[in-house]
Amino acid sequence: MTTTPATPVRTRFAPSPTGFLHLGGARTALYSWAFARHFGGTFVLRIEDTDLERSTPEAVQAIIDGMQWLGLDHDEGPFYQMQRMDRYREVVAQMLKEGTAYLCYSSPEEVEAMRERMRAAGEKPRYDGTWRPEEGKTLPPVPAGRKPVVRFKNPLDGDVTWNDVVKGTITISNRELDDLVIARPDGTPTYNFCVAVDDWDMKITHVLRGDDHVNNTPRQINILRAIGAPLPEYGHLPMILGSDGQKLSKRHGAVSVMEYPAQGFLPEAMLNYLARLGWSHGDDEVFSMAQFCEWFNLEHLTASAAQFNNEKLAWLNNHWIKQADNARLGELVKPRMLEAGAVFDGAPDLAAVLGLMKERTNTTNELADAAMLFFREPQPDAALLAQHLTDAVKPALALFAERIASVEWSKEAIAAMLKEVLAANSLKMPQIAMPLRLIVTGQLQTPAIDAVLQIFGRATVAARVAKYL
């Protein structure tokens, strides 16, 4: 049971728009969303778009599209860091005034030379504090015409410790951290500084993110302390691996969330699957998002990496397809069926067809392909027809055609009539079911013949059978 936080829960998902919404990002968003929903809190969407070279409007849209497809609705935002520049400059100015930041005139070449000397001496490369103001220290003369960066005055001693809700207690020595650049020569702020200010301004209480951010956390904590801001709780989620144990990539299949609807996956299946990649609720494998929000807690997040399994996702997708409303499935499959030449005028009811066919399909693409047999003219293979429509079977087919007109057109009544026809001709069910399948659908593999015939309708079945008498 998750302990109720003392303050209203506010979580955030803060992607950088440098590409699509990947599976790891989607899982982070899901957990942050669910935690806010569990406590009736607020879920904030923030776009961290300060990397001007790599951030694109298309990538922003791809992230928003992915969130919308998954149904991860945000309560506030999207906020864009590039629209908050005045606020960042205000905080930088305040830090300079208070002495928690300082102007640094070292050139990039000078900084690299410092680091090279430290590497040669076997030390960790870092900025050496040339321009860091200290009591009694005389700073070098300001180089003419050189614009400074602004550096954060990181504590020189002590440790940064936080209780990570996923990984447990983490401690980093301040000696491992140099004085971070928080504003570039042109005044634009840097990533870690923006994140700290945003989390403060947006009153974020819990930060769940990938464990590639662990090294950023002590820097952000020190900045938050310097500006007098409360600290959120942090949880760093392990990465998602491919089935071979390597970092998930294109070679494992789709890694962009928006590739999955195109492949015929339902959002509830993807959410259900992602939820279990790093969290568990006993042995429960299948659950709705309402259940997930009710159950979700931080105590059952796992610190070990999860492996993505396409077969498991397909199994879950089959489950959610079977649960899905047939009219909704119809909207999803119809475009693919039209591309394949489906004719819907005068055809069986699509929802009824999907209700019959969905038990056996793992994706809506498979479902669309399977449903096509009801929406195109049958073209039975002549050799197969000769094999199954024998002289022994033809009298039974004629009797079946005779009784089509009067039988009640229900699955049960059709099944009973078929048994009577077989008994009258001393045949077994496959002997009439196989030629009927070929005549009516054009293929041998279909669901139960009585169900197929019922959906096609009396008139269509009668017309197709009459061609072979």
LINJOPE-V110441 format. One record per pair of residues at least 4 apart in sequence whose C-alpha atoms are under 7 Angstrom apart, sorted by the first residue. I is the first residue (numbers start at 0). J is the second residue. D is the distance in Angstrom with one decimal. If there is no record, write none. Layout:
# LINJOPE-V110441
((I & J & D) (I & J & D))
This chain:
# LINJOPE-V110441
((0 & 296 & 6.9) (1 & 296 & 5.2) (1 & 297 & 6.8) (1 & 298 & 6.9) (4 & 8 & 7.0) (7 & 40 & 6.0) (8 & 35 & 6.0) (8 & 38 & 6.7) (8 & 40 & 4.7) (8 & 41 & 6.3) (8 & 204 & 5.8) (9 & 35 & 6.4) (9 & 40 & 5.7) (9 & 41 & 4.7) (9 & 42 & 6.0) (9 & 202 & 6.8) (9 & 203 & 4.9) (9 & 204 & 5.2) (9 & 205 & 6.5) (10 & 31 & 5.7) (10 & 35 & 6.2) (10 & 41 & 6.3) (10 & 42 & 5.0) (10 & 43 & 6.1) (10 & 203 & 5.6) (10 & 204 & 6.3) (10 & 205 & 5.4) (10 & 206 & 6.3) (11 & 31 & 6.4) (11 & 42 & 5.5) (11 & 43 & 4.4) (11 & 44 & 5.7) (11 & 45 & 7.0) (11 & 203 & 7.0) (11 & 206 & 6.8) (12 & 28 & 5.4) (12 & 31 & 6.8) (12 & 43 & 6.4) (12 & 44 & 5.2) (12 & 45 & 6.2) (13 & 44 & 6.1) (13 & 45 & 4.6) (13 & 46 & 5.5) (13 & 47 & 6.1) (14 & 45 & 7.0) (14 & 46 & 5.6) (14 & 47 & 6.0) (15 & 46 & 6.0) (15 & 47 & 4.7) (15 & 48 & 5.7) (16 & 46 & 6.8) (16 & 47 & 6.9) (16 & 48 & 6.1) (16 & 54 & 5.0) (16 & 55 & 6.3) (16 & 58 & 4.9) (16 & 59 & 5.1) (17 & 53 & 5.2) (17 & 54 & 4.6) (17 & 55 & 6.4) (17 & 58 & 5.8) (18 & 58 & 5.0) (19 & 58 & 5.8) (19 & 61 & 5.5) (19 & 62 & 6.0) (19 & 255 & 5.9) (20 & 24 & 6.2) (20 & 25 & 6.5) (20 & 61 & 6.5) (20 & 62 & 5.0) (20 & 65 & 6.2) (20 & 255 & 5.7) (20 & 256 & 5.9) (21 & 25 & 6.2) (21 & 254 & 5.5) (21 & 255 & 4.5) (21 & 256 & 5.6) (22 & 26 & 6.2) (22 & 254 & 5.8) (22 & 255 & 6.3) (22 & 256 & 5.9) (23 & 27 & 6.3) (23 & 238 & 6.8) (23 & 239 & 6.3) (24 & 28 & 6.2) (25 & 29 & 6.1) (26 & 30 & 6.2) (26 & 273 & 5.7) (26 & 274 & 6.9) (27 & 31 & 6.2) (27 & 207 & 6.5) (27 & 208 & 5.8) (28 & 32 & 5.9) (29 & 33 & 6.0) (29 & 71 & 6.8) (30 & 34 & 6.1) (31 & 35 & 6.4) (31 & 207 & 6.2) (32 & 36 & 6.2) (32 & 42 & 5.7) (32 & 71 & 6.7) (33 & 37 & 5.9) (33 & 292 & 5.0) (33 & 295 & 6.6) (34 & 38 & 6.6) (34 & 292 & 6.9) (34 & 295 & 6.5) (34 & 296 & 6.9) (35 & 39 & 5.9) (35 & 40 & 4.5) (35 & 41 & 5.5) (35 & 42 & 5.8) (36 & 40 & 5.9) (36 & 292 & 6.0) (37 & 292 & 5.0) (37 & 293 & 5.6) (37 & 295 & 6.8) (41 & 74 & 5.9) (42 & 73 & 5.3) (42 & 74 & 5.3) (42 & 75 & 6.7) (43 & 73 & 5.6) (43 & 74 & 5.9) (43 & 75 & 4.8) (43 & 76 & 5.9) (44 & 73 & 6.0) (44 & 75 & 6.4) (44 & 76 & 5.1) (44 & 77 & 4.8) (44 & 78 & 6.5) (45 & 76 & 6.3) (45 & 77 & 5.2) (45 & 78 & 4.6) (45 & 79 & 6.1) (46 & 77 & 6.5) (46 & 78 & 5.9) (46 & 79 & 4.9) (46 & 80 & 6.5) (47 & 79 & 6.3) (47 & 80 & 5.5) (48 & 54 & 5.8) (48 & 79 & 6.6) (48 & 80 & 5.9) (48 & 81 & 6.3) (49 & 80 & 6.4) (49 & 81 & 6.0) (50 & 54 & 5.7) (54 & 58 & 6.9) (55 & 59 & 6.5) (56 & 60 & 6.2) (57 & 61 & 6.1) (58 & 62 & 6.3) (59 & 63 & 6.4) (60 & 64 & 5.9) (61 & 65 & 6.1) (62 & 66 & 6.3) (63 & 67 & 6.1) (64 & 68 & 6.1) (65 & 69 & 6.3) (65 & 256 & 6.1) (65 & 257 & 5.8) (66 & 70 & 6.1) (66 & 71 & 5.3) (67 & 71 & 6.2) (67 & 72 & 6.8) (68 & 266 & 6.5) (69 & 266 & 5.1) (69 & 270 & 7.0) (79 & 83 & 7.0) (80 & 84 & 7.0) (83 & 87 & 6.6) (84 & 88 & 6.2) (85 & 89 & 6.2) (86 & 90 & 6.5) (87 & 91 & 6.2) (87 & 188 & 6.8) (87 & 193 & 6.8) (88 & 92 & 6.1) (89 & 93 & 6.3) (90 & 94 & 6.2) (91 & 95 & 6.2) (92 & 96 & 6.2) (93 & 97 & 6.2) (94 & 98 & 5.9) (94 & 99 & 5.1) (94 & 100 & 5.3) (95 & 99 & 6.2) (95 & 100 & 4.8) (95 & 101 & 5.6) (99 & 151 & 6.3) (99 & 152 & 5.2) (99 & 225 & 6.5) (100 & 149 & 6.6) (100 & 150 & 5.5) (100 & 151 & 4.4) (100 & 152 & 5.0) (101 & 131 & 6.7) (101 & 149 & 5.6) (101 & 150 & 5.5) (101 & 151 & 6.7) (101 & 152 & 6.9) (102 & 147 & 5.8) (102 & 148 & 5.9) (102 & 149 & 4.7) (102 & 150 & 6.4) (103 & 130 & 5.3) (103 & 147 & 5.2) (103 & 148 & 5.3) (103 & 149 & 5.9) (103 & 150 & 6.5) (104 & 141 & 6.9) (104 & 145 & 6.8) (104 & 146 & 6.8) (104 & 147 & 4.6) (104 & 148 & 6.6) (105 & 109 & 5.9) (105 & 110 & 6.4) (106 & 110 & 6.3) (107 & 111 & 6.2) (108 & 112 & 6.2) (109 & 113 & 6.3) (110 & 114 & 6.4) (110 & 126 & 6.3) (111 & 115 & 6.1) (112 & 116 & 6.3) (113 & 117 & 6.4) (113 & 126 & 6.7) (113 & 127 & 6.8) (114 & 118 & 6.2) (114 & 124 & 4.4) (114 & 125 & 5.6) (114 & 126 & 6.9) (115 & 119 & 6.2) (115 & 124 & 7.0) (116 & 120 & 6.3) (117 & 121 & 6.2) (117 & 122 & 4.9) (117 & 123 & 6.3) (117 & 124 & 5.3) (118 & 122 & 5.4) (118 & 123 & 6.4) (118 & 124 & 5.8) (125 & 177 & 5.7) (126 & 177 & 5.9) (126 & 178 & 6.6) (130 & 138 & 6.1) (132 & 136 & 6.6) (146 & 184 & 5.3) (147 & 184 & 5.2) (148 & 180 & 6.6) (148 & 182 & 5.7) (148 & 183 & 4.8) (148 & 184 & 4.7) (149 & 180 & 5.7) (149 & 181 & 5.7) (149 & 182 & 5.0) (149 & 183 & 6.7) (150 & 178 & 5.7) (150 & 179 & 5.3) (150 & 180 & 4.3) (150 & 181 & 5.5) (151 & 178 & 5.3) (151 & 179 & 5.3) (151 & 180 & 6.3) (151 & 181 & 6.2) (152 & 178 & 5.6) (153 & 177 & 6.7) (153 & 178 & 5.3) (153 & 221 & 7.0) (154 & 173 & 6.2) (155 & 173 & 5.9) (155 & 174 & 6.0) (156 & 173 & 5.7) (156 & 174 & 6.3) (157 & 172 & 6.2) (157 & 173 & 5.8) (158 & 170 & 6.4) (158 & 171 & 5.6) (158 & 172 & 4.2) (158 & 173 & 5.3) (159 & 170 & 5.6) (159 & 171 & 5.2) (159 & 172 & 6.2) (159 & 173 & 6.7) (159 & 217 & 5.8) (160 & 168 & 7.0) (160 & 169 & 5.6) (160 & 170 & 4.3) (160 & 171 & 6.5) (161 & 168 & 5.8) (161 & 169 & 5.6) (161 & 170 & 6.7) (162 & 167 & 5.4) (162 & 168 & 4.3) (162 & 169 & 6.3) (163 & 167 & 4.7) (163 & 168 & 5.7) (163 & 169 & 6.7) (163 & 233 & 5.4) (163 & 234 & 5.0) (164 & 233 & 6.3) (164 & 234 & 4.7) (164 & 297 & 6.5) (165 & 234 & 5.1) (165 & 235 & 5.9) (165 & 236 & 6.6) (165 & 300 & 6.0) (165 & 301 & 6.4) (165 & 302 & 5.6) (166 & 235 & 6.9) (166 & 302 & 5.6) (171 & 217 & 6.9) (181 & 188 & 5.5) (181 & 189 & 5.1) (181 & 192 & 5.6) (182 & 186 & 5.4) (182 & 187 & 5.4) (182 & 188 & 4.1) (182 & 189 & 5.7) (183 & 187 & 5.4) (183 & 188 & 6.2) (188 & 192 & 6.8) (188 & 193 & 6.6) (189 & 193 & 6.2) (190 & 194 & 6.2) (191 & 195 & 6.3) (191 & 215 & 6.8) (191 & 219 & 6.0) (192 & 196 & 6.3) (192 & 219 & 6.9) (193 & 197 & 6.0) (194 & 198 & 6.0) (195 & 199 & 6.2) (195 & 219 & 5.4) (195 & 222 & 6.7) (195 & 223 & 6.0) (196 & 200 & 6.1) (197 & 201 & 5.8) (198 & 202 & 5.9) (198 & 203 & 5.1) (199 & 203 & 6.6) (199 & 228 & 6.0) (203 & 231 & 6.2) (204 & 231 & 4.4) (204 & 232 & 6.2) (205 & 231 & 5.1) (205 & 232 & 4.7) (205 & 233 & 6.0) (206 & 231 & 6.5) (206 & 232 & 6.1) (206 & 233 & 4.8) (206 & 234 & 6.2) (207 & 233 & 6.0) (207 & 234 & 4.8) (207 & 235 & 5.9) (208 & 234 & 6.5) (208 & 235 & 5.1) (208 & 236 & 5.8) (209 & 235 & 5.1) (209 & 236 & 4.6) (209 & 237 & 6.1) (209 & 238 & 6.6) (210 & 235 & 4.5) (210 & 236 & 5.2) (210 & 237 & 5.4) (210 & 238 & 6.9) (212 & 216 & 6.5) (213 & 235 & 6.7) (215 & 219 & 6.3) (216 & 220 & 6.0) (217 & 221 & 6.2) (218 & 222 & 6.3) (219 & 223 & 6.1) (220 & 224 & 6.2) (220 & 230 & 6.8) (221 & 225 & 6.1) (222 & 226 & 6.3) (223 & 227 & 6.2) (223 & 228 & 5.0) (223 & 229 & 6.9) (223 & 230 & 6.8) (224 & 228 & 5.8) (236 & 302 & 6.8) (237 & 302 & 6.1) (237 & 303 & 6.1) (237 & 304 & 5.0) (238 & 304 & 5.5) (238 & 305 & 7.0) (239 & 246 & 6.8) (239 & 247 & 6.3) (239 & 304 & 5.9) (239 & 305 & 5.1) (239 & 306 & 5.8) (239 & 307 & 6.6) (240 & 244 & 5.4) (240 & 245 & 5.4) (240 & 246 & 4.6) (240 & 247 & 4.8) (240 & 304 & 6.7) (240 & 305 & 6.0) (240 & 306 & 4.6) (240 & 307 & 6.0) (241 & 245 & 5.5) (241 & 246 & 5.9) (241 & 247 & 4.6) (241 & 251 & 6.1) (241 & 306 & 5.4) (241 & 307 & 5.2) (242 & 306 & 5.6) (242 & 307 & 5.8) (242 & 308 & 6.0) (244 & 306 & 6.7) (247 & 251 & 6.5) (248 & 254 & 6.4) (249 & 253 & 6.0) (249 & 254 & 6.2) (253 & 258 & 6.1) (258 & 262 & 6.4) (259 & 263 & 6.4) (259 & 264 & 5.4) (260 & 264 & 5.0) (260 & 265 & 6.5) (262 & 364 & 6.6) (263 & 362 & 4.6) (263 & 363 & 4.4) (263 & 364 & 4.9) (264 & 268 & 7.0) (264 & 316 & 6.2) (264 & 362 & 5.6) (264 & 363 & 6.6) (265 & 269 & 6.6) (265 & 316 & 6.5) (266 & 270 & 6.1) (267 & 271 & 5.9) (267 & 319 & 7.0) (268 & 272 & 6.1) (268 & 312 & 7.0) (268 & 315 & 5.6) (268 & 316 & 4.9) (268 & 319 & 6.1) (269 & 273 & 6.0) (270 & 274 & 6.0) (271 & 275 & 6.8) (271 & 285 & 6.7) (271 & 286 & 6.5) (271 & 287 & 7.0) (272 & 276 & 6.8) (272 & 312 & 6.1) (274 & 278 & 6.3) (275 & 279 & 5.8) (276 & 305 & 5.4) (277 & 300 & 5.6) (277 & 301 & 5.1) (277 & 305 & 6.1) (278 & 299 & 5.6) (278 & 300 & 4.5) (278 & 301 & 5.9) (279 & 299 & 6.1) (286 & 290 & 6.1) (286 & 291 & 6.7) (287 & 291 & 6.2) (288 & 292 & 6.0) (289 & 293 & 6.3) (290 & 294 & 6.1) (291 & 295 & 5.6) (308 & 312 & 6.5) (309 & 313 & 6.1) (310 & 314 & 6.2) (311 & 315 & 6.3) (312 & 316 & 6.1) (313 & 317 & 6.2) (313 & 361 & 5.5) (314 & 318 & 6.5) (314 & 361 & 6.6) (315 & 319 & 6.4) (316 & 320 & 6.0) (316 & 361 & 5.8) (316 & 362 & 6.5) (317 & 321 & 6.2) (317 & 360 & 6.1) (317 & 361 & 4.3) (317 & 362 & 6.7) (318 & 322 & 6.5) (319 & 323 & 6.0) (320 & 357 & 6.7) (321 & 357 & 6.0) (321 & 358 & 6.0) (323 & 328 & 6.9) (324 & 328 & 6.4) (325 & 329 & 6.1) (325 & 350 & 4.9) (325 & 353 & 6.2) (325 & 354 & 6.1) (326 & 330 & 6.6) (326 & 350 & 5.5) (327 & 331 & 6.6) (328 & 332 & 6.2) (329 & 333 & 5.8) (329 & 349 & 6.5) (329 & 350 & 6.2) (332 & 336 & 6.3) (332 & 363 & 6.2) (332 & 364 & 6.8) (332 & 367 & 5.1) (333 & 337 & 6.1) (334 & 338 & 6.3) (335 & 339 & 6.4) (335 & 367 & 6.6) (336 & 340 & 6.4) (336 & 341 & 5.3) (336 & 367 & 5.9) (336 & 371 & 6.7) (337 & 341 & 4.9) (341 & 371 & 6.5) (341 & 374 & 5.1) (341 & 375 & 5.8) (342 & 346 & 7.0) (342 & 374 & 5.3) (342 & 375 & 6.1) (343 & 374 & 6.2) (346 & 374 & 6.1) (347 & 373 & 6.8) (347 & 454 & 6.1) (347 & 455 & 5.5) (348 & 352 & 6.4) (349 & 353 & 6.2) (350 & 354 & 6.2) (351 & 355 & 6.5) (352 & 356 & 6.2) (352 & 370 & 6.6) (352 & 454 & 6.9) (353 & 357 & 5.6) (353 & 370 & 6.7) (356 & 366 & 6.8) (356 & 369 & 6.9) (356 & 370 & 6.7) (357 & 366 & 6.1) (360 & 365 & 5.7) (360 & 366 & 5.6) (361 & 365 & 6.7) (362 & 366 & 6.3) (363 & 367 & 6.0) (364 & 368 & 6.3) (365 & 369 & 6.1) (366 & 370 & 6.1) (367 & 371 & 6.5) (371 & 375 & 6.5) (372 & 440 & 5.7) (373 & 440 & 6.9) (377 & 439 & 6.5) (377 & 440 & 5.1) (377 & 441 & 4.2) (378 & 441 & 5.0) (379 & 384 & 6.7) (379 & 437 & 5.4) (379 & 438 & 6.5) (379 & 441 & 4.1) (379 & 442 & 6.4) (380 & 384 & 6.1) (381 & 385 & 6.1) (382 & 386 & 6.2) (383 & 387 & 6.3) (384 & 388 & 5.5) (384 & 434 & 6.6) (384 & 437 & 6.8) (385 & 389 & 6.6) (387 & 433 & 6.5) (387 & 434 & 5.4) (388 & 392 & 6.0) (388 & 393 & 6.5) (388 & 434 & 5.5) (389 & 393 & 6.3) (392 & 396 & 6.3) (392 & 430 & 6.9) (392 & 431 & 6.6) (393 & 397 & 6.2) (394 & 398 & 6.3) (395 & 399 & 6.1) (395 & 420 & 6.0) (395 & 421 & 6.8) (395 & 424 & 6.1) (396 & 400 & 6.1) (397 & 401 & 6.2) (397 & 468 & 6.6) (398 & 402 & 6.3) (398 & 420 & 6.6) (399 & 403 & 6.3) (399 & 420 & 6.4) (400 & 461 & 6.5) (400 & 464 & 6.8) (402 & 406 & 6.2) (403 & 457 & 6.9) (403 & 461 & 6.7) (406 & 412 & 6.8) (407 & 412 & 5.9) (408 & 412 & 6.6) (408 & 413 & 6.5) (408 & 453 & 6.3) (408 & 457 & 6.9) (409 & 413 & 6.1) (409 & 453 & 6.0) (410 & 414 & 6.2) (410 & 449 & 5.3) (410 & 450 & 5.4) (410 & 453 & 5.7) (411 & 415 & 6.3) (412 & 416 & 6.1) (413 & 417 & 6.2) (413 & 449 & 5.8) (414 & 418 & 6.4) (414 & 449 & 5.5) (415 & 419 & 6.5) (416 & 420 & 6.3) (417 & 421 & 6.2) (418 & 422 & 6.1) (419 & 423 & 6.1) (420 & 424 & 6.4) (421 & 425 & 5.8) (421 & 426 & 4.9) (421 & 427 & 6.2) (421 & 428 & 6.9) (422 & 426 & 6.4) (426 & 430 & 6.4) (428 & 432 & 5.9) (429 & 433 & 5.6) (431 & 435 & 6.1) (432 & 436 & 6.1) (432 & 448 & 6.3) (433 & 437 & 6.4) (433 & 443 & 6.1) (434 & 438 & 6.0) (435 & 439 & 5.9) (436 & 440 & 5.5) (436 & 441 & 6.6) (436 & 442 & 6.1) (436 & 443 & 5.7) (436 & 448 & 7.0) (437 & 441 & 4.3) (437 & 442 & 4.9) (437 & 443 & 5.8) (438 & 463 & 6.4) (438 & 464 & 6.4) (439 & 460 & 6.3) (439 & 463 & 5.9) (446 & 451 & 6.6) (447 & 451 & 6.3) (448 & 452 & 6.1) (449 & 453 & 6.2) (450 & 454 & 6.4) (451 & 455 & 6.4) (452 & 456 & 6.4) (452 & 460 & 6.7) (455 & 459 & 6.2) (455 & 460 & 6.6) (456 & 460 & 6.3) (457 & 461 & 6.0) (458 & 462 & 6.1) (459 & 463 & 6.2) (460 & 464 & 6.1) (461 & 465 & 6.0) (462 & 466 & 6.8) (464 & 468 & 7.0))
